[in-house]
């Protein structure tokens, strides 16, 4: 370096310093360039998270196979209070659930989450420009009023606390439990919880107290309160079209959407318990999610349907309103149908079957048929009693005054009524 310096000075025609003086200046340059600054962490401001490199194992007692167990590690840099969660995979849902468990373990949240640049958290971290976060990870952080600030690529010192904790986990948990065999994740979690409690209670070597004592005394009170409801893992289904009946299909079931959006494409946000329908940035509806073993079922909000009786759900009151528009004898028939069943819903189908006769025959004829059936001493007339009366024309005015047919009356089969002329001639049931 001194030789190059001398050559440059000779080309420039300027004097050059001697070798000893050059070395003293170079030594000072190295010291200034290599300066290190100490980062002072504030209590209740940051949590650093990462996956542990070393893993553990579970034994399947039936087959003897070993499966790998990954360890999620979280650390509060101020107190170094730590959290460890064993998981069976490193997928996005598992990553998010581990964060939910970590905040519940701490009893609060912090404004900053500092992860590594893994795909389950960060999509893109360019040297210039904005960081692109995973949408589900950003949504989870927003639920806990936190921001995701990932460390720089290949800069582990940006999250030195959790890196140090990962090394300690290898000693305090993995090495300490290496001689034990675990056959279930719950059993492993219980053993890790014991070791983690001991690790957090271990006194510092160069600082007063322990992780647990510093956390309880100085940091726990500064954490942000947790939301009233824990974050639910969700997934999005895009571009579902609302059908003409005002419902959108998901998993072979149907959920109502306000009728003004019929024909539009909507997005579905699905959690473990709920289904939400979104159109752009507007939430249109939310429903309890139907179980996986249920198919072809409808979840319908009355407010999503247009106004008017046509779109109301069928019940006993609505059926009786229809019967009143037909006639008083039809009302009696419908009332007796509902009286004959132990549960009102069991009478909906037979009562509607009676009323739907008005689609094939006039309301006057159906009313007359009900009157004839009631006169025939049938306690609870049904469709099977009324349809033969209408098909044979017994409800017509001339049929009521006709004479009895020749020969003995036909036997009543399957609940069908005998002809009106039979009762007019003095026949009894």
C-alpha positions as CSV (number, residue, x, y, z in Angstrom):
1,X,0.0,0.0,0.0
2,X,2.9,2.4,0.8
3,X,4.5,1.6,-2.6
4,X,1.3,2.4,-4.4
5,X,1.0,5.6,-2.4
6,X,4.5,6.7,-3.3
7,X,3.9,6.0,-7.0
8,X,0.7,8.0,-7.0
9,X,2.4,11.0,-5.3
10,X,5.3,10.8,-7.9
11,X,2.8,10.9,-10.8
12,X,1.0,13.8,-9.2
13,X,4.3,15.6,-8.5
14,X,3.6,16.0,-4.8
15,X,5.8,15.0,-1.8
16,X,5.1,11.6,-0.1
17,X,5.4,10.6,3.6
18,X,7.8,8.0,4.8
19,X,6.9,4.4,5.5
20,X,6.8,4.7,9.3
21,X,4.5,7.8,9.2
22,X,2.3,6.1,6.6
23,X,1.9,3.1,8.8
24,X,0.8,5.2,11.8
25,X,-1.8,7.0,9.7
26,X,-3.0,3.7,8.3
27,X,-3.3,2.2,11.7
28,X,-5.5,5.1,12.8
29,X,-7.6,4.7,9.7
30,X,-8.3,1.0,10.5
31,X,-9.3,1.8,14.1
32,X,-11.8,4.5,13.0
33,X,-13.2,2.4,10.2
34,X,-13.8,-0.6,12.4
35,X,-15.7,1.3,15.2
36,X,-18.6,-0.7,16.7
37,X,-21.6,0.9,18.4
38,X,-23.7,-0.6,21.2
39,X,-27.4,-0.9,20.5
40,X,-29.5,0.0,23.5
41,X,-32.8,-1.8,23.5
42,X,-35.9,-0.2,25.0
43,X,-38.3,-2.2,27.1
44,X,-41.5,-3.4,25.5
45,X,-40.5,-2.2,22.0
46,X,-39.2,-5.1,20.0
47,X,-39.5,-8.9,19.7
48,X,-37.1,-10.9,17.6
49,X,-38.2,-14.2,16.1
50,X,-36.5,-17.0,14.2
51,X,-36.5,-20.8,13.6
52,X,-33.9,-22.8,15.5
53,X,-31.3,-24.5,13.2
54,X,-31.0,-27.6,15.4
55,X,-34.1,-29.7,15.6
56,X,-35.7,-32.4,17.7
57,X,-37.5,-35.7,17.0
58,X,-40.7,-37.5,17.8
59,X,-40.9,-41.3,17.9
60,X,-43.9,-43.1,16.4
61,X,-44.5,-46.0,18.9
62,X,-46.4,-48.1,16.3
63,X,-43.9,-48.0,13.4
64,X,-40.7,-46.9,15.2
65,X,-40.3,-44.0,12.7
66,X,-38.7,-40.7,13.7
67,X,-40.2,-37.4,12.6
68,X,-38.5,-34.0,12.8
69,X,-39.7,-31.3,15.1
70,X,-38.8,-27.7,14.5
71,X,-38.4,-25.0,17.2
72,X,-39.8,-21.5,16.9
73,X,-37.9,-19.1,19.1
74,X,-38.9,-15.6,20.2
75,X,-36.9,-13.2,22.4
76,X,-37.5,-9.7,23.9
77,X,-34.1,-8.0,23.5
78,X,-34.4,-5.8,26.5
79,X,-34.9,-8.5,29.1
80,X,-33.9,-11.5,26.9
81,X,-37.1,-13.2,28.1
82,X,-37.6,-16.0,25.6
83,X,-40.3,-18.3,24.2
84,X,-39.9,-21.6,22.4
85,X,-42.6,-23.5,20.6
86,X,-42.2,-27.0,19.0
87,X,-43.9,-27.5,15.6
88,X,-44.2,-30.3,13.1
89,X,-43.5,-28.1,10.0
90,X,-42.4,-24.6,9.1
91,X,-45.4,-23.7,6.9
92,X,-47.0,-20.2,7.0
93,X,-50.0,-21.2,9.2
94,X,-47.6,-22.8,11.7
95,X,-45.4,-19.6,11.7
96,X,-48.5,-17.4,12.4
97,X,-49.8,-19.7,15.1
98,X,-46.4,-19.7,16.8
99,X,-46.6,-15.8,16.9
100,X,-50.1,-16.0,18.5
101,X,-48.8,-18.4,21.1
102,X,-45.7,-16.2,21.8
103,X,-47.8,-13.1,22.4
104,X,-50.1,-15.1,24.8
105,X,-47.0,-16.4,26.6
106,X,-45.7,-12.9,27.0
107,X,-49.1,-11.5,28.0
108,X,-48.9,-8.6,25.6
109,X,-47.5,-7.4,22.3
110,X,-44.9,-5.0,21.1
111,X,-44.7,-2.4,18.3
112,X,-41.9,-4.1,16.4
113,X,-41.5,-7.7,15.1
114,X,-38.0,-8.4,13.7
115,X,-37.9,-11.7,11.7
116,X,-35.5,-13.2,9.3
117,X,-36.2,-12.9,5.5
118,X,-38.0,-16.2,5.3
119,X,-40.7,-16.6,2.6
120,X,-43.5,-17.1,5.2
121,X,-42.8,-13.6,6.4
122,X,-41.1,-11.6,3.7
123,X,-41.7,-11.8,0.0
124,X,-39.0,-9.3,-1.2
125,X,-36.3,-7.3,0.7
126,X,-34.5,-5.3,-1.9
127,X,-31.4,-3.2,-1.2
128,X,-33.4,-0.2,-2.5
129,X,-37.1,0.3,-2.3
130,X,-39.8,-0.9,0.0
131,X,-39.9,-4.3,1.6
132,X,-42.8,-6.5,0.4
133,X,-44.3,-8.5,3.3
134,X,-46.4,-11.7,3.1
135,X,-50.0,-10.5,3.3
136,X,-51.0,-13.0,6.0
137,X,-48.0,-12.0,8.1
138,X,-48.8,-8.3,7.7
139,X,-52.4,-8.9,8.7
140,X,-51.4,-10.9,11.8
141,X,-49.0,-8.1,12.9
142,X,-51.7,-5.5,12.3
143,X,-54.1,-7.5,14.5
144,X,-51.6,-7.0,17.4
145,X,-50.9,-3.4,16.4
146,X,-47.3,-4.2,15.4
147,X,-45.1,-3.6,12.4
148,X,-42.8,-6.2,10.7
149,X,-39.3,-4.8,10.4
150,X,-37.1,-7.7,9.0
151,X,-33.4,-7.7,9.5
152,X,-31.2,-7.0,6.5
153,X,-30.3,-9.9,4.2
154,X,-27.3,-11.8,5.5
155,X,-27.0,-9.5,8.5
156,X,-27.6,-11.7,11.6
157,X,-26.5,-9.0,14.0
158,X,-29.7,-7.1,13.2
159,X,-31.4,-9.7,15.4
160,X,-28.5,-10.7,17.6
161,X,-30.7,-11.4,20.6
162,X,-32.7,-14.2,19.1
163,X,-29.6,-15.6,17.4
164,X,-27.9,-15.8,20.8
165,X,-31.1,-17.4,22.2
166,X,-31.1,-20.0,19.5
167,X,-27.6,-21.0,20.6
168,X,-28.8,-21.2,24.2
169,X,-31.8,-23.3,23.2
170,X,-29.5,-25.9,21.6
171,X,-27.9,-26.3,25.1
172,X,-30.7,-25.7,27.5
173,X,-33.4,-27.6,25.6
174,X,-32.2,-29.8,22.8
175,X,-29.1,-31.1,24.6
176,X,-30.8,-31.4,27.9
177,X,-33.6,-33.6,26.5
178,X,-31.5,-35.5,24.0
179,X,-31.7,-38.8,26.0
180,X,-35.5,-38.8,26.3
181,X,-37.8,-40.2,23.7
182,X,-41.1,-38.4,23.0
183,X,-44.1,-40.0,21.3
184,X,-46.4,-37.0,21.1
185,X,-46.1,-33.3,20.5
186,X,-48.0,-32.5,23.7
187,X,-45.5,-34.5,25.7
188,X,-42.6,-32.7,24.1
189,X,-44.2,-29.3,24.7
190,X,-44.6,-30.0,28.4
191,X,-40.9,-31.0,28.7
192,X,-39.8,-27.9,26.7
193,X,-41.9,-25.7,29.0
194,X,-40.1,-27.0,32.0
195,X,-36.6,-26.4,30.5
196,X,-37.7,-22.9,29.2
197,X,-38.8,-21.9,32.6
198,X,-35.4,-22.9,34.1
199,X,-33.6,-21.1,31.3
200,X,-35.5,-17.8,31.8
201,X,-34.9,-18.1,35.6
202,X,-31.1,-18.6,35.2
203,X,-29.2,-15.6,36.7
204,X,-27.3,-13.4,34.2
205,X,-23.5,-13.6,34.4
206,X,-22.8,-9.9,33.7
207,X,-26.1,-8.3,34.7
208,X,-28.2,-8.3,37.9
209,X,-31.2,-10.6,38.0
210,X,-32.5,-13.1,35.4
211,X,-34.5,-13.0,32.2
212,X,-37.7,-13.7,34.1
213,X,-37.0,-11.2,36.9
214,X,-36.1,-8.3,34.6
215,X,-39.1,-9.1,32.4
216,X,-41.5,-9.1,35.4
217,X,-40.0,-6.0,37.0
218,X,-39.2,-3.7,34.1
219,X,-40.8,-4.9,30.8
220,X,-44.1,-6.8,31.3
221,X,-46.0,-3.7,32.4
222,X,-44.9,-1.8,29.2
223,X,-46.2,-4.4,26.8
224,X,-49.3,-3.5,24.8
225,X,-52.5,-5.2,25.9
226,X,-53.6,-8.2,23.8
227,X,-56.7,-7.8,21.6
228,X,-60.0,-9.1,23.0
229,X,-60.0,-11.9,20.4
230,X,-56.8,-13.8,19.4
231,X,-55.8,-13.7,15.7
232,X,-57.4,-16.4,13.6
233,X,-55.4,-17.9,10.7
234,X,-57.2,-17.1,7.4
235,X,-56.9,-17.8,3.8
236,X,-58.3,-16.0,0.8
237,X,-60.3,-17.4,-2.1
238,X,-60.5,-14.9,-5.0
239,X,-62.9,-14.3,-7.8
240,X,-66.0,-16.2,-6.8
241,X,-69.2,-15.1,-8.6
242,X,-72.5,-14.5,-6.7
243,X,-75.2,-16.7,-8.1
244,X,-78.7,-15.6,-9.1
245,X,-80.1,-16.9,-5.8
246,X,-77.9,-14.4,-3.9
247,X,-75.4,-17.0,-2.6
248,X,-71.7,-17.7,-3.2
249,X,-70.4,-21.3,-3.2
250,X,-67.5,-22.5,-1.0
251,X,-66.6,-26.1,-0.2
252,X,-69.9,-27.4,-1.6
253,X,-72.0,-25.2,0.6
254,X,-73.6,-21.8,0.0
255,X,-73.5,-18.5,1.8
256,X,-75.7,-15.5,1.2
257,X,-74.5,-12.1,-0.2
258,X,-76.6,-8.9,-0.4
259,X,-78.8,-9.3,-3.5
260,X,-77.5,-6.1,-5.0
261,X,-74.2,-7.9,-5.7
262,X,-75.8,-10.8,-7.7
263,X,-73.5,-11.5,-10.7
264,X,-70.5,-9.7,-9.2
265,X,-67.2,-11.4,-8.4
266,X,-66.3,-11.4,-4.7
267,X,-63.4,-12.6,-2.5
268,X,-63.7,-14.9,0.4
269,X,-61.7,-14.7,3.6
270,X,-61.9,-18.1,5.4
271,X,-60.8,-18.8,9.0
272,X,-61.2,-21.9,11.1
273,X,-64.7,-20.7,12.2
274,X,-65.9,-17.9,9.9
275,X,-66.3,-17.0,6.2
276,X,-66.3,-13.4,5.2
277,X,-67.4,-12.1,1.8
278,X,-65.4,-9.1,0.5
279,X,-65.9,-6.9,-2.6
280,X,-62.8,-4.8,-3.0
281,X,-62.1,-3.2,0.4
282,X,-65.7,-3.6,1.6
283,X,-66.9,-6.6,3.7
284,X,-70.4,-7.6,2.4
285,X,-71.3,-10.5,4.8
286,X,-69.9,-12.8,7.4
287,X,-71.2,-16.4,8.2
288,X,-70.3,-19.1,10.6
289,X,-68.4,-21.7,8.6
290,X,-70.2,-25.0,8.0
291,X,-68.4,-28.2,9.1
292,X,-66.4,-30.0,6.5
293,X,-68.7,-33.1,6.6
294,X,-71.7,-30.9,5.6
295,X,-72.5,-30.4,1.9
296,X,-75.3,-28.6,0.0
297,X,-76.3,-26.5,3.0
298,X,-77.3,-22.8,2.9
299,X,-76.3,-20.0,5.3
300,X,-78.7,-17.2,4.6
301,X,-79.2,-13.8,6.3
302,X,-82.7,-12.4,5.9
303,X,-81.2,-8.9,5.4
304,X,-79.4,-10.1,2.3
305,X,-82.6,-11.0,0.5
306,X,-85.0,-8.5,-1.2
307,X,-88.0,-7.2,0.7
308,X,-91.3,-9.0,0.2
309,X,-92.9,-12.3,1.2
310,X,-91.5,-14.2,-1.8
311,X,-88.0,-14.2,-0.3
312,X,-89.0,-15.0,3.3
313,X,-88.2,-18.3,4.9
314,X,-91.1,-20.7,5.2
315,X,-92.5,-21.1,8.7
316,X,-95.9,-21.9,10.3
317,X,-97.0,-18.3,10.3
318,X,-96.2,-17.8,6.6
319,X,-97.9,-21.0,5.6
320,X,-101.1,-20.0,7.5
321,X,-101.1,-16.6,5.7
322,X,-101.1,-18.4,2.4
323,X,-104.0,-20.7,3.6
324,X,-106.0,-17.7,4.6
325,X,-105.8,-16.4,1.0
326,X,-107.3,-19.7,-0.1
327,X,-110.2,-20.1,2.3
328,X,-111.3,-20.9,5.9
329,X,-111.5,-24.7,5.2
330,X,-107.9,-24.6,4.0
331,X,-106.9,-22.8,7.1
332,X,-108.5,-25.6,9.2
333,X,-106.7,-28.3,7.2
334,X,-103.3,-26.5,7.6
335,X,-103.9,-26.0,11.3
336,X,-104.7,-29.6,11.8
337,X,-101.6,-30.7,9.9
338,X,-99.4,-28.7,12.3
339,X,-101.4,-30.0,15.3
340,X,-100.7,-33.6,14.2
341,X,-96.9,-33.4,14.4
342,X,-94.7,-33.0,17.5
343,X,-92.5,-30.4,15.9
344,X,-93.9,-27.5,13.9
345,X,-91.1,-27.9,11.2
346,X,-92.4,-31.4,10.5
347,X,-95.6,-30.0,9.3
348,X,-94.1,-27.6,6.7
349,X,-93.8,-30.1,3.9
350,X,-97.3,-31.7,4.1
351,X,-98.9,-28.2,4.6
352,X,-97.1,-26.8,1.6
353,X,-98.0,-29.8,-0.4
354,X,-101.7,-29.0,0.2
355,X,-101.3,-25.3,-0.7
356,X,-99.3,-26.0,-3.8
357,X,-102.4,-27.7,-5.2
358,X,-103.5,-24.1,-6.0
359,X,-100.8,-24.1,-8.8
360,X,-102.6,-26.8,-10.6
361,X,-106.2,-26.2,-9.5
362,X,-108.0,-22.9,-8.7
363,X,-108.1,-21.7,-5.1
364,X,-111.9,-22.2,-5.1
365,X,-111.6,-25.8,-6.0
366,X,-108.9,-26.5,-3.4
367,X,-111.1,-24.8,-0.8
368,X,-114.0,-27.0,-1.8
369,X,-111.9,-30.1,-1.7
370,X,-110.8,-29.2,1.9
371,X,-114.4,-28.7,2.8
372,X,-115.4,-32.1,1.4
373,X,-112.5,-33.8,3.2
374,X,-113.4,-32.2,6.5
375,X,-117.0,-33.2,6.0
376,X,-115.8,-36.8,5.5
377,X,-114.7,-36.9,9.1
378,X,-111.0,-37.0,8.3
379,X,-109.2,-35.5,11.3
380,X,-106.2,-34.2,9.4
381,X,-106.6,-34.2,5.6
382,X,-103.4,-34.3,3.6
383,X,-102.4,-34.1,-0.1
384,X,-103.2,-37.8,-0.5
385,X,-106.9,-37.1,0.5
386,X,-107.4,-33.9,-1.5
387,X,-105.8,-34.8,-4.8
388,X,-108.3,-37.6,-5.7
389,X,-111.2,-35.3,-4.9
390,X,-109.8,-32.7,-7.4
391,X,-108.8,-35.3,-10.0
392,X,-112.3,-36.9,-10.1
393,X,-114.1,-33.5,-10.0
394,X,-115.9,-34.3,-6.7
395,X,-115.4,-30.7,-5.7
396,X,-117.5,-29.3,-8.5
397,X,-121.1,-28.1,-7.7
398,X,-122.9,-30.8,-9.7
399,X,-120.9,-33.6,-8.0
400,X,-122.2,-32.6,-4.6
401,X,-125.9,-33.2,-5.5
402,X,-125.4,-36.3,-7.6
403,X,-126.8,-39.7,-6.7
404,X,-124.8,-42.5,-5.2
405,X,-123.0,-44.7,-7.7
406,X,-124.4,-48.1,-8.5
407,X,-122.9,-51.0,-6.6
408,X,-121.0,-50.9,-3.3
409,X,-118.8,-47.9,-2.6
410,X,-115.1,-48.3,-3.3
411,X,-113.0,-49.1,-0.3
412,X,-110.8,-46.3,1.0
413,X,-107.2,-47.1,0.0
414,X,-104.1,-45.5,1.4
415,X,-106.0,-42.7,3.1
416,X,-108.0,-41.6,0.0
417,X,-111.5,-40.4,0.7
418,X,-114.7,-42.0,-0.7
419,X,-116.7,-40.0,-3.1
420,X,-118.9,-37.2,-1.8
421,X,-122.0,-39.1,-3.2
422,X,-121.2,-41.9,-0.9
423,X,-121.5,-39.7,2.2
424,X,-124.5,-38.0,0.7
425,X,-126.2,-41.4,0.6
426,X,-125.6,-41.9,4.3
427,X,-122.3,-43.8,4.2
428,X,-120.0,-43.5,7.3
429,X,-116.2,-43.7,7.6
